[in-house]
Amino acid sequence: MDYTTKNFAYDIVKTKRELSFEPKNGLREGIEKPSTGIKKTGISNLIFEKN
């Protein structure tokens, strides 16, 4: 599990350049939107259920 000990930084510059890709959402929204949905539906209670 060598990947757990290394720092990674992701950059979409190459993707934008080579595929003409432009994301519809920024990073913050891409993280917040799913987590908000998980909280609203109560799925987080199932995922993180304490025994």
N, C-alpha and C positions, 0 to 999 in steps of 0.2 A: 504494500500500500504506500508506495513512494509518493503518490500524488497528494497525500494528506499532509506531507511535510514541506511542500513547496508552495510558494505564493504565486498566484495566477492573476493576471490582469487581462480582461477581455476587451477587445477593441473591434468595432465593426467597420473601420475605415476600408479595409480590403474588401469586405462584402459589399459595401456601398459602391466602391469603385468598379469591381469586376462584375457585379450582378445588377448594378443600378438599383440597389435596394435602399429604400428609405423607410425606417420603422414608423408605424402609425402612432405608437405610444412611446413615451420616454421611459427610462429605467424605473423611476419612482412609481409611475402609474402601473408599470408592468409588474411591480412587486406588490403594490397596495391593492390593486383590483382583485386578484385572486384571494388574498388574505381576508379582505372585507367580505367577499362572498362566502368564504369558509366560516367566518364568524357568524354571519347572518343566518346561515342554514343550520348551524349547530353541529356541523360535521366535525368541527374541532373537538367537541365533547367525545365523539366516538374515537377519533384519532389519538387524543391525549387522555383517554379515560384512565383514571387512577383506580387501581385494584385494591 
